[in-house]
C-alpha cells in the first residue's frame, strides 16, 4: 500500500485556487512545484485538511463553500482607525492592502475600504472570506 499524507509529512504539490467566476487566485503549475510540511500552517488550515490521506500521484479537486474555505466575513473585523495611528511612510489609499503589526509581533493584512480627513475604514477579514473556492491539487511526491 502506498504512503498516505499525514501530519508532519513534507510533500511536493502543484495546486490551483480559483473562485466560481473562474478567476484564478493562485496557480503553481507555471512555476516549480511547492514544498509544504503538513501541520505547520504553511497554507490555510481548511485547504491543508484536503491534503490529508492523499498519495503521491493523486490529483483531486475540492469545491469548498465559504465556511469550508476562508469563512464568512466578521463585521467586527471592519474597524475605523485614526490616520495618526498609521506610520508616516504608509500611503493610506482606498483599495490598498496594508500590513499591520500586532502586539504579538505577527502581521495582519487590512484592506482600506474608505478614508476621511481623520480616519480610515479597514477590513481585516481575509480577502477570500465569503467566497466559494475550487482547490485543485496534484501530489507529486511525499518526502519521508
Phi, psi and omega in degrees: 000139181285156179288134175258146181295142180211169179307134179094344179290143169262127182232154176249124184221158162248142176211159178223135175239126178223163178255165188306329180285000177099348179299128179271127180272312179220138175212115182270356187295338179270357180236192175291150175297163185258138174262128179231145171251115184294137179092000183257003178073026182284338170227168182306139185306316182292330175287320180300323180303327180294338185275345182288138177086002178274161179241160176304134181095344180292139171235125183224152173237128179243124175259112187250130173286162182309319181294336180270348183255259182256008175083181177266147181295147180251116181303334179289346178269007172253115189225149173271131180234131179298138181300329180294345179280344180277141175300150183301327184280358181268127174273111180269102181231146178302137181076006176271148179256124185236139176270130178249141178267129177273160178304333180287348184099346177288158176252150176223139181270142177227137179261127179282115182268327185203154179218135175245189178294333188244338184210176178228145175266119187241132178257115180264005175291152176300139182301339180261008173303148176074001179256139165282146182232150170251120182245109180254131183222143174235119178274113182274316184205146172248118182268138180280000000 
